[in-house]
Structures are given as C-alpha cells and as structure tokens.
C-alpha cells in the first residue's frame, strides 16, 4: 500500500513537460520509438519505483528485467531511508551547526556559529587566518558555501553583518586536504562520499571539483568516480552530470583511474565509528576529507542521494547495488 501511495503522490507532483522532454531525449539517444519509451517509462515507475529521471539517468531502456531489479531507484531509496532513519533525529543532519556540535570530535577543525552577540568571538576566530569557509546552516548540494579570503580589503565587521543578514551563520576553518587528493582539483576540497547502512560501509566514491569551483558537488560541474570499498582504488572512469567520461581530470589533466585513496582503512573506521553516534539514523552519507596526517568529516547526510551509486559506466555487468544493500539489510535485521 505504501508503494502505491508513493507512486500516485509522485504522479500528481510530476512535471509533465520535463517528462515528455525526457522521452524526446531518450528517443534521440536510443532510437527507440517514443510511444515505446512512454509506456516503458510508466511500467518502470510501477514495477521498480523509478521516475523518469531514474529511467534516463540509469539508462533503464537498455536494461532487461533482471538488471532493472538490481537498481536502487528513488522509490526504493526512500523506502530504505524511512526504514532506518527516524525523523526525530533528522535535525542533527539537516542543521549543519547541530551536526558540528554533535560530531565535533570527528571534524578536526575549528568552527563558530554566529549569533547576534558574538562579534568578538568572530574577530578572534578570524585572527591570523588567510581565509575561512562560510555556510548556511540549512541547505544541500553546496548551495551558499563560500570561501572568503581575509585580505586587507575585508572589513570584518561588515562581513559579520553581511553573514548575519544572509543567515550564513556557520563559519569554519578551511579544511586542508592531502596532496594526492588535492592534485585533481586544488580549488576545491575533493571529498570522499561514504555511505553507511546499519553502521557498515556499502558504497563510496570520490567527488572532484571542476572549472575552478570551490565545491566538489556533482551539480556544480563536479565529477564523481566510484571507489572499490575493498581496497580504496578508483577502477572506473569519472563522469560529470552530462555523462561525459574522464580517465583524467579535464581541468588539471591529472589521471583519476587507477589512483588509490590515501588512508582508506582510516576512512572506513571513521565512518563506521561516526555511524554509531546516532543509531536512530542508520542510513547515512558521509563527506570525508583526506588530510595529510588524518581523515575527518566535513558533513553527514541523513538522506543519501541514490543517483550517484549506479551510473551506467560504473556498473559491473550492468548490475546495480540493490542486491548488496539487501544482503546487508538481511544481516542486520
């Protein structure tokens, strides 16, 4: 009943213009008749809880029934989240200031939440720093995150007032990444996204900035490359949101495929340990910075996006990750 309710809710909220645009795009790419795509997309919605975005993103029109059954679609991802994540505890992940407070021992950098009366603390925090990172406490996809250079032209009192007015109240030290990760795109902190399910690492990938952007997010021209969780090696090409594939970074020309993530075992331990802090949230996406001497958290997400898990160039034998997730869920009943 829950699945049917979810599907009808999605139908009533559907952007039909985008739906038909997707049909046209799939038609151009695949050569399949539009009427076939139309009904196949609807079929995948009811059978696999895949919206038209999933249908196009995962190229489900190229998959047979057995392969389609292995994909974690948006609907299935929602079910996993609802099963393992208690809404009462979402606040510790939705509010970045609360997250920093709760997971402070895993951050390994100083931070400050701005209030109406802590300008002096802001001055002390900024003293001696060449730059700081400022963030809204609520938001996703890197929106509102900015690196501010604290040169002689910056009036700290004006900056403080500006941040307060814009409700960009979280101020952090700039995280410093290791050279092996920074070489791909030095302008951004290139984080390792690690997903834990019931405290166990199930999937990971490296997110890499691009085009000089300060954030590494996939929605800001960023690249993503899956990491083999058994040994921390990147064995597939990186891709961007337009599905362009890269063996080396398009901006820096640094090779990506074949590189190994430094301190991989430490990353696994960090995320599995952090996952125990709030057991009521059992399905989490962690953003990890690999420093020169240690690994540490940037933030956590209580609703890990499923879209980066199983992109076509990253699937072994065209098989998605649902069998792996089911195995872990069965083992942790």
N, C-alpha and C positions, 0 to 999 in steps of 0.2 A: 504493500500500500504506500509505503514511504517513497519508493522509486517512482511510482505512478504520479504521486503528488508533486515530486520534484520535477518530473518531466513536463507536466502541464504548467507548472509555475514558470519553467524556462520558456515554454512555447508562448505564453502570454506576454513575457518580457522580451521576446525575440525582436531584434532589429531586422525586419524583413528585407530592407534594402541591402544590408550587408550580407544577408543570407543568399539573395539572388546574385550579388556581386561575386560571392564565393563560388557559386555554381558556374558562373562565367569563367572565373579564373581556373577552376579545376578542369573545365572543358578545354580551355586553351592549352593547359599543361598536359592533359592526359589524352585528349582526342575523343574521349567518351561522350556519347550523346547527353545533352543537358537533361532530358527527361529521365534518363537512367541515373544520372548523378542526383537529381532531385529526389527520386524515390529511394535511392540507396542511402542518401544522407538521412532521410527520415527514418529508414529502417535502422541505421546505426544509432540514432537517437533513442529509439525504443529498446533495441536489443542490447546496446553496450553503454547507454547513457552518455553518448558522445554528441556534443553540439556541433554545429557546422564549422566552428573554429577548430575543434579537435579533428574533425573529418579532414580538413585541409592541412592542418599542421602536421599530423601524423601520417598523412597520405594514406588514409584508410581505404581509398578507392583502389589502391594497389595491393591490398591485403586480402587473403582468403579468410574464411570464418574462423579457422583455428588460430590464425595470427591475431585477428581482431580481438579475440577473447583474452589475449595477454596484455592488452594496453590498459594502463591506468588512465581512464578518461576523467573529465571534470566531475561527472556524477559520482563515479567510484571514489575519486579523491575526496569528495565531500563526505561520502559515507565513512571513509577511514577517519577523517578528521572528527566527525561527530561521535564516532565510536570511542576514540581515545582521548579527545580533548574536551575538558569540562569548561563551559563558557565562563563560569565564575572566575576562572584563573586567566582568561584571555588578557586581562588588564596588564599583566606582567610582561606581555609581549607587544601589546598594542601601544603602550605608553613607553617610549624609549627611556624616559627618566626613571620610571619604576623598574624597567629592565636593568638599567645600570646599577640601581640601588640593590636589587636582588642578586645580581650576578657580578657584583663589583670585584670579587676575588678572582674572576676569570678574565677581567678586562686588561689588567696590567698597564693602565694609563690613567692619568688624572682627568676628571670631568667636573663640570659645575652646572647646576640647574639655576637659571636666572630667575630672581623674584623681584618684587618692587623695591626691596631694600637691601640688596647685596651688591651694589655697585663696587664697594671697596673690595669685596671678595673677587669680583671680576677683574679689577685692576691688579690684584695680587696674582691671580691665576694667569693673566696675560704677560706679566713681567718676565722679561728675558726670552720670550718666545718669538720666533720669526713668523709663525703662522698658527692658526687654530682652525678646527673644524666646527661648524655650527649646523645644528639640525632642528627641525620642528620635532616636537615630542611625538606627534602622531603623523603617520604617513608611510608610504611604501614606494618601491621602485626608484629609490634615490631622490625623490622629489624634495626640493628645498634644502638638500645637503650642499654645503658650500665650504670651500677652503678660503680663508681670508688671510691675506698677507698683512702682517702687523709692521708696516714700514713707517717712516716718519710722517707720511701723509695722513695716516689714520688717526683720527681723534677718538680715543677710546670711549669717552662719554657719549659722543654722537653714535658710535657703534652700538653701545649698550642700549641706548634709547631706541635705535632702529630695530635691534633684535627683539626688544620687548614689544614694540608696536606690531611687528610681523609675527609675533608669537613663535619665534625661532629661539627657544629658550635653553636648549641643550648645547653646551659648549664643551669640546673635548680637545685634549692634546692630539696632535697629528700622529696617527699610528705609523710606525716605521717598519716596512717590510724588508725581507732579506733580498739580496741582490739577485738570487736565482729566480725569484718571482717578479721582482721589480723590473727586470730587464725586458719583459714582454711589453710593458706599457708603463713607464716611470711616472706619468702624470696622475695615475690612479692607484689606490690600494686594490690590488688584484686578489680578491678573497676566494677562499675555498668554501663552497657551499656544501655542507654535510647534512644529510637528512638522517635523523634517528627515529626509529619506530620501536616503541616499548624499550627504549634505552639502548638499542643496538643500531650501529651504523648500517644503513641499507643501500645508500647511493651517495655519490659525491661528484662534484665537478668543479673545475676552475673557471671562475668568471674573470674575464680580462677586459680592461677598459680599451677605448679606441678613440681615434680622432682628437686626442688631447683632452678628452673629458676627464673630470676629477672623479667621477663614479664609474664603477665597472658594470653597471646594470645592463642587462640584455636589451632593455627598452631604450637605452641611451647609446645606441650604436655599438654596444659591447659584444664580446664574443663569449662562447661557452664551449668547454671541452670536457667530456666525462673522464673521471679518474677511476682506474681499476682499484677497488677498495682492498684487494688482496695485497697489493704492493705499492700503491700510490703512483703508478705510472699512467701517463696520458697515452692511450693507444689508438685514439680516433682523432680525426680532424676537428678543429674548432669551427663553429659556424656562427653566423650572425642571424638577426631576425629575418633577413631576406633569404635565408638558407644558402648564402654563399659559403663555400667551404675553404678552409685555410690550413695548410700544413705549417705555415709560418705566419707570423703576425703581419697584417697588411701595412701597418704604420711603422713598425720598428724592424721588420724583417727577421725577427728572432724566431727560430724554429720552435714549434709547440709539440708536435707529435714526437713521442719517444722520450720526452722530458719526464723526470721523476720529481714529485713534490717533496721538498725537504721536510724532515721531521714528521713524516707521515704517521708513524706509530704514535707520536705525541698528540697529533691532531685527533686520532681515533679515541685515545684515552681522555683527552679534554672534553670532547663532545659527549661521550658516554657518561662521563662523570657529571657534566653540567645537566644532562638529561634527568639525573636523579633528584635534582634540586626541587622540581615541582612535578611529582609523579602524576598529578592530575592532568598534566599535558604530556601525552605520550607520543605525539607525532609532531616533530619539530624540525625546522630548517635552520641550521646554524651558519652564520657567516664568520669565517675564521681568518685571521691574519697570521701569516707565517713570518715571524720576526727573525732577526739574526741569531738570537740566543733562546727564544721561546716562542710558543704559539699562544694566541689569545683571541677571545671573542670580540667581534665588532657588534653583532646583534643576533637576536633569535626571532624566528617567525613561527607563530602557532598554527599557521595555515600555509604549509609549504606548497608553492605552486607546482603543479604536475607537468607543466608544459615543457620544461627542460629535461625531463627524465629520459624520454624515449624517442628523441628525434630520429628520423629515418637514417641518417648517416651513422648513428650511434648504436643501432640495434644489431645484436648478434643473431643471424638467421631470421631477421625480421620479427623477432620475439621481444615483447615488451617486458616490463618489470612486475606485472601483477602476480605471476607465479612465485617470485621471490617474496613479495610482500605477504602473500597468503601463507607461505611457509612460516614466516616469522610470526604472523598473527596466530597461526595454529599452535606454534611452540610456546606462545606466551598467553594462552587462554587463562 
